[in-house]
Amino acid sequence: MKKIDINLILKLRKKTGSSLIECKKSLIKSNGNVEKALDYLRTTGICTAIRHSMNKSKIGKIFLYCDHITSVLVQLNAETDFVIKNSLFSDLGNKIAQYAVKNKIFEIKELRKIFNKKIIFLINQIKENIVLNKIEHLQGQYISAYLHAGRIGVLLKWNAEFNVTNLELGKKIAMHIAASNPLYLSQETIPKEILKKEYDIQMKLAKKTGKSSFVLEKIVQGRIKKFQNNYTLLEQNFIFDSNNTVKKFLYDKNFIIKKFIFFSLKDE
């Protein structure tokens, strides 16, 4: 193998934005000729892909794959709505999600390496940057999942008797999470520093009323309670039975929620 001067590799990298490895490969194939190496990169499509990959990818779509024991949510980003509606884009997102579950690979860096060539190939076809942005997963005996229009995804891990009724209940709770966006499972799972921060904020606001310290404490505790009820799943009013909280609705059903993941493009 002919030894390639590092300066030639750096020169080609500067011209194309391609990786050092790709630049070296192309220079080897072109016997050290930078212009021929540049032509080689262009013919492979790597040049075009790299140029487009420098563009920002702010538009996204969420993909779900679930086998009821392992479930994954994958977010793939592009530059425009036109691309995320493209069937090739959707096929890629679905393949990544399915591959992650079947091969038990949930590290974003590893998946990016595995699908790098496929992503570059698609970038060349649609002429927009595509980025594998995020991945989340849950594993357990029973997992429910819900995907809303490719923009909101929910995974729910639960423990109960496995039957049709509980499968439907798991789906409803996942839909509730999608609609209500709780931040925590229960009051006990809210980090102490979050409660302390909220307490301090509410106390500052309450002091503006000029009331006594006793009354201020009552006001703040009421607001903290409201905060906990609004942002914990079990304390929220259940959207399928507004007369009950999720906790009360599940009380006599022997259905225990272990964990949930909420995934939304709105959070970007």
Contacts in CASP RR format, 6 or more apart in sequence:
PFRMAT RR
TARGET T0000
AUTHOR 0000-0000-0000
METHOD contacts of the structure
MODEL  1
MKKIDINLILKLRKKTGSSLIECKKSLIKSNGNVEKALDYLRTTGICTAI
RHSMNKSKIGKIFLYCDHITSVLVQLNAETDFVIKNSLFSDLGNKIAQYA
VKNKIFEIKELRKIFNKKIIFLINQIKENIVLNKIEHLQGQYISAYLHAG
RIGVLLKWNAEFNVTNLELGKKIAMHIAASNPLYLSQETIPKEILKKEYD
IQMKLAKKTGKSSFVLEKIVQGRIKKFQNNYTLLEQNFIFDSNNTVKKFL
YDKNFIIKKFIFFSLKDE
1 28 0 8 1.000
2 28 0 8 1.000
2 31 0 8 1.000
2 32 0 8 1.000
4 24 0 8 1.000
4 27 0 8 1.000
4 28 0 8 1.000
4 32 0 8 1.000
5 32 0 8 1.000
8 27 0 8 1.000
8 32 0 8 1.000
8 34 0 8 1.000
9 20 0 8 1.000
9 23 0 8 1.000
9 24 0 8 1.000
9 27 0 8 1.000
10 20 0 8 1.000
11 34 0 8 1.000
12 18 0 8 1.000
12 23 0 8 1.000
12 26 0 8 1.000
12 27 0 8 1.000
12 34 0 8 1.000
12 37 0 8 1.000
12 38 0 8 1.000
12 41 0 8 1.000
13 19 0 8 1.000
13 20 0 8 1.000
13 23 0 8 1.000
15 34 0 8 1.000
15 38 0 8 1.000
16 23 0 8 1.000
16 38 0 8 1.000
16 41 0 8 1.000
16 46 0 8 1.000
16 47 0 8 1.000
16 50 0 8 1.000
17 47 0 8 1.000
17 50 0 8 1.000
17 51 0 8 1.000
17 54 0 8 1.000
18 26 0 8 1.000
18 41 0 8 1.000
18 46 0 8 1.000
18 47 0 8 1.000
18 50 0 8 1.000
19 50 0 8 1.000
22 41 0 8 1.000
22 46 0 8 1.000
23 37 0 8 1.000
23 41 0 8 1.000
26 37 0 8 1.000
26 38 0 8 1.000
26 40 0 8 1.000
26 41 0 8 1.000
26 44 0 8 1.000
27 33 0 8 1.000
27 34 0 8 1.000
27 37 0 8 1.000
29 37 0 8 1.000
29 40 0 8 1.000
30 36 0 8 1.000
30 37 0 8 1.000
30 39 0 8 1.000
30 40 0 8 1.000
38 47 0 8 1.000
41 47 0 8 1.000
42 48 0 8 1.000
45 120 0 8 1.000
45 124 0 8 1.000
46 120 0 8 1.000
48 123 0 8 1.000
48 124 0 8 1.000
48 127 0 8 1.000
49 120 0 8 1.000
49 121 0 8 1.000
49 123 0 8 1.000
49 124 0 8 1.000
52 123 0 8 1.000
52 127 0 8 1.000
52 128 0 8 1.000
52 129 0 8 1.000
53 123 0 8 1.000
53 129 0 8 1.000
53 131 0 8 1.000
54 129 0 8 1.000
55 79 0 8 1.000
55 128 0 8 1.000
55 129 0 8 1.000
56 79 0 8 1.000
56 129 0 8 1.000
57 77 0 8 1.000
57 78 0 8 1.000
57 79 0 8 1.000
57 128 0 8 1.000
57 129 0 8 1.000
57 130 0 8 1.000
57 131 0 8 1.000
57 133 0 8 1.000
58 77 0 8 1.000
58 79 0 8 1.000
58 268 0 8 1.000
59 77 0 8 1.000
59 78 0 8 1.000
59 79 0 8 1.000
59 80 0 8 1.000
59 81 0 8 1.000
59 83 0 8 1.000
59 84 0 8 1.000
60 75 0 8 1.000
60 76 0 8 1.000
60 77 0 8 1.000
60 78 0 8 1.000
60 84 0 8 1.000
60 133 0 8 1.000
60 265 0 8 1.000
60 268 0 8 1.000
61 75 0 8 1.000
61 76 0 8 1.000
61 77 0 8 1.000
61 78 0 8 1.000
61 84 0 8 1.000
61 89 0 8 1.000
61 90 0 8 1.000
61 93 0 8 1.000
61 150 0 8 1.000
61 151 0 8 1.000
61 265 0 8 1.000
62 73 0 8 1.000
62 74 0 8 1.000
62 75 0 8 1.000
62 147 0 8 1.000
62 150 0 8 1.000
62 151 0 8 1.000
62 152 0 8 1.000
62 153 0 8 1.000
62 263 0 8 1.000
62 265 0 8 1.000
63 73 0 8 1.000
63 74 0 8 1.000
63 75 0 8 1.000
63 76 0 8 1.000
63 90 0 8 1.000
63 93 0 8 1.000
63 94 0 8 1.000
63 96 0 8 1.000
63 97 0 8 1.000
63 147 0 8 1.000
63 150 0 8 1.000
64 71 0 8 1.000
64 72 0 8 1.000
64 73 0 8 1.000
64 74 0 8 1.000
64 97 0 8 1.000
64 145 0 8 1.000
64 147 0 8 1.000
64 153 0 8 1.000
65 71 0 8 1.000
65 72 0 8 1.000
65 74 0 8 1.000
65 94 0 8 1.000
65 97 0 8 1.000
65 98 0 8 1.000
65 100 0 8 1.000
65 101 0 8 1.000
66 72 0 8 1.000
66 101 0 8 1.000
66 143 0 8 1.000
66 145 0 8 1.000
66 155 0 8 1.000
67 101 0 8 1.000
68 142 0 8 1.000
68 143 0 8 1.000
69 139 0 8 1.000
69 140 0 8 1.000
69 141 0 8 1.000
69 143 0 8 1.000
70 101 0 8 1.000
70 104 0 8 1.000
70 137 0 8 1.000
70 138 0 8 1.000
70 139 0 8 1.000
70 140 0 8 1.000
70 143 0 8 1.000
71 101 0 8 1.000
71 137 0 8 1.000
71 138 0 8 1.000
71 139 0 8 1.000
71 143 0 8 1.000
71 145 0 8 1.000
71 155 0 8 1.000
72 97 0 8 1.000
72 100 0 8 1.000
72 101 0 8 1.000
72 106 0 8 1.000
72 135 0 8 1.000
72 136 0 8 1.000
72 137 0 8 1.000
72 155 0 8 1.000
73 97 0 8 1.000
73 134 0 8 1.000
73 135 0 8 1.000
73 136 0 8 1.000
73 137 0 8 1.000
73 145 0 8 1.000
73 147 0 8 1.000
73 153 0 8 1.000
73 155 0 8 1.000
73 261 0 8 1.000
73 263 0 8 1.000
74 93 0 8 1.000
74 96 0 8 1.000
74 97 0 8 1.000
74 100 0 8 1.000
74 132 0 8 1.000
74 134 0 8 1.000
74 135 0 8 1.000
75 132 0 8 1.000
75 133 0 8 1.000
75 134 0 8 1.000
75 135 0 8 1.000
75 263 0 8 1.000
75 265 0 8 1.000
76 84 0 8 1.000
76 89 0 8 1.000
76 92 0 8 1.000
76 93 0 8 1.000
76 96 0 8 1.000
76 130 0 8 1.000
76 131 0 8 1.000
76 132 0 8 1.000
76 133 0 8 1.000
77 130 0 8 1.000
77 131 0 8 1.000
77 132 0 8 1.000
77 133 0 8 1.000
78 84 0 8 1.000
78 89 0 8 1.000
78 126 0 8 1.000
78 128 0 8 1.000
78 129 0 8 1.000
78 130 0 8 1.000
78 131 0 8 1.000
79 128 0 8 1.000
79 129 0 8 1.000
80 128 0 8 1.000
83 89 0 8 1.000
83 126 0 8 1.000
83 128 0 8 1.000
83 130 0 8 1.000
84 90 0 8 1.000
86 126 0 8 1.000
88 122 0 8 1.000
88 125 0 8 1.000
88 126 0 8 1.000
89 122 0 8 1.000
89 126 0 8 1.000
89 130 0 8 1.000
92 115 0 8 1.000
92 118 0 8 1.000
92 119 0 8 1.000
92 122 0 8 1.000
92 130 0 8 1.000
95 115 0 8 1.000
95 118 0 8 1.000
96 111 0 8 1.000
96 115 0 8 1.000
96 132 0 8 1.000
99 105 0 8 1.000
99 111 0 8 1.000
99 114 0 8 1.000
99 115 0 8 1.000
100 106 0 8 1.000
100 111 0 8 1.000
100 135 0 8 1.000
100 137 0 8 1.000
101 137 0 8 1.000
105 111 0 8 1.000
105 114 0 8 1.000
106 135 0 8 1.000
106 137 0 8 1.000
108 132 0 8 1.000
108 134 0 8 1.000
108 135 0 8 1.000
111 132 0 8 1.000
111 135 0 8 1.000
112 119 0 8 1.000
112 132 0 8 1.000
115 132 0 8 1.000
119 130 0 8 1.000
119 132 0 8 1.000
122 130 0 8 1.000
123 129 0 8 1.000
123 130 0 8 1.000
134 263 0 8 1.000
136 155 0 8 1.000
136 261 0 8 1.000
136 263 0 8 1.000
137 155 0 8 1.000
137 261 0 8 1.000
138 155 0 8 1.000
138 156 0 8 1.000
138 157 0 8 1.000
138 259 0 8 1.000
138 261 0 8 1.000
140 157 0 8 1.000
141 159 0 8 1.000
141 162 0 8 1.000
142 157 0 8 1.000
142 158 0 8 1.000
142 159 0 8 1.000
142 160 0 8 1.000
142 162 0 8 1.000
142 166 0 8 1.000
143 155 0 8 1.000
143 156 0 8 1.000
143 157 0 8 1.000
143 158 0 8 1.000
144 155 0 8 1.000
144 156 0 8 1.000
144 158 0 8 1.000
144 167 0 8 1.000
144 170 0 8 1.000
144 171 0 8 1.000
144 173 0 8 1.000
144 174 0 8 1.000
145 153 0 8 1.000
145 154 0 8 1.000
145 155 0 8 1.000
145 156 0 8 1.000
145 174 0 8 1.000
146 153 0 8 1.000
146 154 0 8 1.000
146 156 0 8 1.000
146 171 0 8 1.000
146 174 0 8 1.000
146 175 0 8 1.000
146 177 0 8 1.000
146 178 0 8 1.000
147 153 0 8 1.000
147 154 0 8 1.000
148 178 0 8 1.000
150 265 0 8 1.000
151 264 0 8 1.000
151 265 0 8 1.000
151 266 0 8 1.000
152 178 0 8 1.000
152 262 0 8 1.000
152 263 0 8 1.000
152 264 0 8 1.000
152 265 0 8 1.000
152 266 0 8 1.000
153 178 0 8 1.000
153 262 0 8 1.000
153 263 0 8 1.000
153 264 0 8 1.000
154 174 0 8 1.000
154 175 0 8 1.000
154 177 0 8 1.000
154 178 0 8 1.000
154 260 0 8 1.000
154 261 0 8 1.000
154 262 0 8 1.000
154 263 0 8 1.000
155 174 0 8 1.000
155 260 0 8 1.000
155 261 0 8 1.000
155 263 0 8 1.000
156 170 0 8 1.000
156 173 0 8 1.000
156 174 0 8 1.000
156 177 0 8 1.000
156 257 0 8 1.000
156 259 0 8 1.000
156 260 0 8 1.000
157 257 0 8 1.000
157 258 0 8 1.000
157 259 0 8 1.000
157 260 0 8 1.000
158 166 0 8 1.000
158 170 0 8 1.000
158 173 0 8 1.000
158 255 0 8 1.000
158 256 0 8 1.000
158 257 0 8 1.000
158 258 0 8 1.000
159 255 0 8 1.000
159 256 0 8 1.000
159 258 0 8 1.000
160 166 0 8 1.000
160 169 0 8 1.000
160 253 0 8 1.000
160 254 0 8 1.000
160 255 0 8 1.000
160 256 0 8 1.000
161 254 0 8 1.000
166 255 0 8 1.000
169 253 0 8 1.000
169 255 0 8 1.000
170 255 0 8 1.000
172 240 0 8 1.000
173 246 0 8 1.000
173 257 0 8 1.000
174 260 0 8 1.000
175 239 0 8 1.000
176 233 0 8 1.000
176 236 0 8 1.000
176 238 0 8 1.000
176 239 0 8 1.000
176 240 0 8 1.000
176 246 0 8 1.000
177 233 0 8 1.000
177 260 0 8 1.000
177 262 0 8 1.000
178 262 0 8 1.000
179 239 0 8 1.000
180 233 0 8 1.000
180 236 0 8 1.000
180 239 0 8 1.000
181 262 0 8 1.000
181 264 0 8 1.000
182 231 0 8 1.000
182 232 0 8 1.000
182 233 0 8 1.000
182 236 0 8 1.000
182 260 0 8 1.000
182 262 0 8 1.000
183 190 0 8 1.000
183 231 0 8 1.000
183 232 0 8 1.000
184 190 0 8 1.000
184 231 0 8 1.000
184 232 0 8 1.000
184 233 0 8 1.000
185 232 0 8 1.000
185 233 0 8 1.000
185 234 0 8 1.000
185 257 0 8 1.000
185 259 0 8 1.000
185 260 0 8 1.000
186 232 0 8 1.000
186 233 0 8 1.000
186 234 0 8 1.000
186 235 0 8 1.000
186 247 0 8 1.000
187 228 0 8 1.000
187 232 0 8 1.000
187 234 0 8 1.000
187 235 0 8 1.000
189 232 0 8 1.000
190 228 0 8 1.000
190 231 0 8 1.000
190 232 0 8 1.000
195 224 0 8 1.000
198 223 0 8 1.000
198 224 0 8 1.000
198 227 0 8 1.000
199 220 0 8 1.000
199 224 0 8 1.000
202 219 0 8 1.000
202 220 0 8 1.000
202 223 0 8 1.000
202 224 0 8 1.000
202 227 0 8 1.000
203 216 0 8 1.000
203 220 0 8 1.000
206 216 0 8 1.000
206 219 0 8 1.000
206 220 0 8 1.000
206 223 0 8 1.000
207 216 0 8 1.000
209 216 0 8 1.000
209 219 0 8 1.000
210 216 0 8 1.000
211 219 0 8 1.000
228 235 0 8 1.000
229 235 0 8 1.000
229 236 0 8 1.000
229 245 0 8 1.000
230 236 0 8 1.000
233 246 0 8 1.000
233 257 0 8 1.000
233 260 0 8 1.000
234 245 0 8 1.000
234 246 0 8 1.000
234 247 0 8 1.000
234 250 0 8 1.000
234 257 0 8 1.000
235 245 0 8 1.000
235 246 0 8 1.000
235 247 0 8 1.000
236 245 0 8 1.000
236 246 0 8 1.000
237 244 0 8 1.000
237 245 0 8 1.000
237 246 0 8 1.000
238 244 0 8 1.000
238 245 0 8 1.000
238 246 0 8 1.000
238 249 0 8 1.000
240 249 0 8 1.000
241 249 0 8 1.000
246 257 0 8 1.000
250 256 0 8 1.000
250 257 0 8 1.000
END
